[in-house]
Amino acid sequence: GALLGEFGEERRNLTPIAEISKVMKDAVLAIEDTRFFEHGGVDYKGMLRAMLANLGRIKSQGASTITMQVARNFFLSSEKTVSRKLYEALLAFKIENNLSKDEILEIYINQIYLGQRSYGFAAAAQIYYGKPLKGIGLAEAAMLAGLPKAPSSVNPVANPKRAKLRQLYVLRRMHELGFINDAQF
């Protein structure tokens, strides 16, 4: 309710979660937050994995859940401090308490910056592929899902080679997680 109200102005082209295809959601979850539906805002298992993999560098995959990204992108300024990471976590818990998982995912899918002045996956589908989000296939969904990490440098317009590598990585993750089968991969 009140929390969603704060998005008021920006939410012009909202694609309701019910209209977002499974393949698009799967691609996003595969790469951004595999355990999204299991954790309460902060993914301790994912963080532990990330820390072990990086010996302490928190910036890696698994460290920031989709909820934390929503907290960071829409509610917090962007300075990178330890206290800020804590605020982000606390805010993530608050968001998880006030919104359903689908509402959180809906905000993320509609608001995240994806390069070339596009905010949200519907805008990105239009900009990169000239089609509505519901017309997006697996390969395209994987390409789009790879964008949030480095939207300005890894998008297919700015750097097709890197975008392609990232797309393949997303597809590999989807395959590992059983979201797609061998033939689709």
C-alpha positions, 0 to 999 in steps of 0.5 A, spaced: 500 500 500 503 506 502 510 503 500 508 502 493 505 509 493 512 512 493 513 509 486 507 513 484 510 518 478 515 513 475 510 507 474 507 509 468 508 503 464 507 498 469 507 491 467 503 487 472 507 481 475 501 476 472 503 478 465 510 477 465 512 471 462 515 465 466 521 465 461 523 472 463 522 471 470 526 465 470 531 468 467 532 474 472 531 469 478 537 465 475 542 470 474 540 475 480 537 471 486 536 464 485 533 463 492 528 469 492 522 465 494 526 462 500 529 468 503 526 473 507 530 479 504 537 477 505 540 471 503 545 468 508 546 462 504 548 466 498 552 471 502 556 465 505 557 462 498 559 469 495 564 470 501 567 463 501 568 464 493 571 471 494 574 471 501 570 476 503 569 480 497 561 482 498 560 484 491 559 478 488 553 474 485 549 471 491 550 477 495 545 482 493 538 479 493 533 482 488 529 485 495 536 489 497 537 491 490 530 494 490 532 497 497 538 500 494 535 502 487 529 506 489 530 508 496 537 509 498 542 514 495 548 510 492 554 511 496 557 505 498 559 504 505 558 499 510 553 502 514 549 503 507 549 495 506 546 495 513 541 500 511 540 496 505 539 489 509 534 492 514 530 496 509 530 489 505 527 486 511 522 492 511 520 491 504 519 483 505 514 484 511 510 489 507 510 486 500 509 480 497 514 476 493 510 478 487 510 485 488 517 485 490 519 482 483 514 486 479 517 493 482 524 490 480 522 488 473 518 494 472 524 499 475 531 496 474 535 500 469 537 496 463 541 501 459 540 505 453 535 509 457 530 504 458 527 502 465 524 496 466 524 490 462 518 492 458 522 498 456 528 494 454 524 489 450 522 495 446 528 498 445 533 492 444 528 488 440 522 492 438 517 488 441 513 487 447 515 484 453 510 478 452 513 477 445 520 475 448 523 468 447 528 465 451 534 467 448 532 474 448 530 474 455 537 471 457 540 477 454 535 482 457 536 478 464 544 479 463 543 487 463 542 489 470 549 487 473 552 492 468 547 496 464 551 501 460 557 497 458 554 490 457 548 492 453 548 489 446 548 496 443 554 498 447 558 492 447 555 486 443 560 481 444 560 482 452 552 482 452 553 475 448 557 472 453 553 474 459 547 472 455 550 465 455 552 465 462 544 466 464 542 461 459 548 456 463 545 458 469 538 457 467 540 450 465 544 448 471 537 450 475 533 446 471 529 452 468 530 450 461 532 443 458 538 440 454 534 442 448 532 449 450 539 450 452 
